[in-house]
Amino acid sequence: MASTLVIKDLHVEIEGKEILKGVNLEIKGGEIHAVMGPNGTGKSTLASAIMGHPKYEVTSGSIHLDGKDVLEMEVDERALAGLFLAMQYPSEISGVTNADFLRSSINARREEGNEISLMKFIKEMDSKMEVLEMDPDMAQRYLNEGFSGGEKKRNEILQLMMIQPAIAILDEIDSGLDIDALKIVSKGINEMRSSDFGCMIITHYQRLLNYITPDKVHVMMQGRVVKSGGPELAQKLEAEGYDWIKEELGIEDETVGQEA
């Protein structure tokens, strides 16, 4: 059964400063949403708040996944419920191999006695790494340690493909990628498309959306979603920038200044 993430009138503060000022979004399985907007408008704050980063305080509003109150869940409970965040700057974890991390993550979402077998895990991991054109040796390297920026981003998509969450949030997964790496990362995301998978892609650029066609595009300004549309909205933003939206809606040229 396809999952649904519903965000209603979400307000979030960081160190006493309000960043999100009433965000409303609904993402269903089978849909890919792109969230765009100028720097400092709250896009990464939204991703962090959904996943429960302790730095971000939700002061009002709600987040529900399949009717369950996400704000009542701990971070690990949100992941177990089917939420996934590919971070802008993935952490390095020394002493834990990619393979061990992935297998543990998969088994954490399975009932005791129903863990994935080693042979099945290796077969699936090898297959996904081939899609992402990753060196097989990366499976035994420590998680993100010594990885280039592009390798870290591919590794995030490998995690996505192996864990198979219900709803994924990809925070600037295209940042710093050259065109070849961008195509490979996009290929991995497109492989995930199904009626059981919903996705929110946070991006500054249309170029990613040349390879991943979103069902809906949302523009964030001043801590809220101010405009939504189809793929053509992203194309217009690429051609004309954000000034026409500011003019159309009477928005002053300012940002909340908390994230890139």
Residue pairs with C-beta under 8 A, 6 or more apart in sequence:
1 196
2 28
2 29
2 30
2 166
2 195
2 196
2 198
3 28
3 29
3 65
3 66
3 82
3 166
3 167
3 196
3 198
4 26
4 27
4 28
4 29
4 65
4 66
4 198
5 25
5 26
5 27
5 28
5 50
5 63
5 64
5 65
5 70
5 83
5 167
5 198
5 200
6 25
6 26
6 62
6 63
6 64
6 65
7 23
7 24
7 25
7 26
7 46
7 50
7 61
7 62
7 63
8 24
8 61
8 62
8 63
8 64
9 22
9 23
9 24
9 60
9 61
9 62
10 20
10 22
10 23
10 24
10 46
10 49
10 58
10 60
10 61
10 62
10 63
11 18
11 20
11 21
11 22
11 58
11 59
11 60
11 61
12 18
12 19
12 20
12 42
12 45
12 46
12 49
12 56
12 57
12 58
12 59
13 19
13 56
13 57
13 59
14 45
14 55
14 56
14 57
14 258
17 256
17 258
18 59
18 223
18 256
19 42
19 45
19 56
19 223
19 256
19 258
19 259
20 42
20 45
20 46
20 49
20 223
20 224
21 42
21 222
21 223
21 224
22 61
22 223
22 224
23 42
23 46
23 61
23 220
23 223
23 224
23 225
24 224
24 225
25 33
25 35
25 200
25 218
25 225
27 33
27 167
27 198
27 199
27 200
28 198
29 166
29 167
29 194
29 195
29 196
29 197
29 198
30 194
30 195
30 196
30 197
30 198
31 198
31 199
31 215
31 216
32 189
32 193
32 198
32 199
32 201
32 212
32 213
32 214
32 215
32 216
33 198
33 199
33 200
33 201
33 214
33 215
33 216
33 217
33 218
34 200
34 201
34 202
34 203
34 209
34 214
34 216
34 217
34 218
34 234
35 43
35 46
35 200
35 201
35 202
35 203
35 218
35 220
35 225
36 43
36 202
36 203
36 204
36 217
36 218
36 219
36 220
36 234
36 237
37 43
37 219
37 220
37 221
37 242
38 221
38 242
38 255
39 204
39 255
39 259
39 260
40 255
40 256
40 257
40 258
40 259
40 260
41 220
41 221
41 222
41 223
41 255
41 256
42 220
42 223
42 224
42 256
42 258
42 259
43 171
43 202
43 220
43 259
44 88
44 171
44 172
44 202
44 259
44 260
45 56
45 223
45 258
45 259
46 202
46 220
47 85
47 169
47 171
47 200
47 202
48 55
48 56
48 85
49 56
49 58
49 63
50 63
50 70
50 78
50 83
50 85
50 169
51 75
51 78
51 79
51 83
51 85
51 169
52 70
52 73
52 74
52 75
52 78
53 75
58 71
62 69
62 71
63 69
63 70
63 71
64 70
65 78
65 81
65 82
65 83
65 166
65 167
66 166
68 81
70 78
70 81
70 83
73 81
79 108
79 165
80 108
80 109
81 166
82 165
82 166
82 167
83 165
83 166
83 167
83 168
83 169
84 159
84 160
84 163
84 165
84 167
84 168
84 169
85 168
85 169
85 171
86 153
86 156
86 157
86 159
86 160
86 168
86 169
86 170
86 171
86 173
87 156
87 171
88 171
88 172
88 175
88 260
90 144
90 152
90 153
90 155
90 156
91 143
91 144
92 142
92 143
92 144
92 145
92 146
92 147
93 101
93 142
93 143
93 144
93 145
94 142
94 145
95 142
96 142
96 143
97 139
97 140
97 141
97 142
97 143
98 138
98 139
98 140
98 141
98 142
98 143
98 155
98 158
99 121
99 125
99 139
99 140
101 143
101 159
102 121
102 125
102 158
102 159
102 162
102 163
103 116
103 118
103 121
105 159
105 162
105 163
106 116
106 121
106 162
106 163
107 115
107 116
109 163
110 116
116 124
124 162
125 139
125 158
125 162
126 136
128 158
128 161
128 162
128 188
129 136
129 138
129 139
129 158
131 161
131 187
131 188
131 191
132 154
132 157
132 158
132 161
132 184
132 185
132 187
132 188
133 154
133 184
134 151
134 154
134 155
134 158
138 147
138 151
138 155
141 147
143 155
144 151
144 152
144 155
147 155
149 175
149 176
149 177
150 176
150 177
150 178
150 181
153 173
153 174
153 175
153 176
153 177
153 181
153 185
154 181
154 184
154 185
154 188
156 170
156 173
157 173
157 185
157 188
157 189
158 188
160 168
160 170
160 188
160 189
160 192
161 188
161 191
161 192
164 192
164 197
165 197
166 196
166 197
166 198
167 197
167 198
167 199
167 200
168 192
168 197
168 198
168 199
168 200
169 199
169 200
169 202
170 189
170 199
170 200
170 201
170 202
171 202
172 202
172 203
172 204
172 260
173 185
173 189
173 201
173 203
173 208
174 182
174 185
174 203
174 205
174 207
174 208
177 185
182 207
182 208
182 211
183 211
186 208
186 211
186 212
187 211
189 199
189 201
189 212
190 211
190 212
192 199
201 208
201 209
201 212
201 214
203 209
205 238
206 234
206 235
206 237
206 238
209 217
209 231
209 234
213 231
214 230
214 231
214 234
215 230
216 228
216 229
216 230
217 228
217 229
217 230
217 231
217 233
217 234
218 225
218 227
218 228
219 225
219 226
219 227
219 228
219 233
219 237
219 242
219 245
220 226
221 242
221 245
221 246
221 249
221 251
221 255
222 251
222 254
222 255
222 256
223 256
226 245
226 249
226 251
227 233
227 245
227 249
236 244
237 245
245 251
246 252
246 253
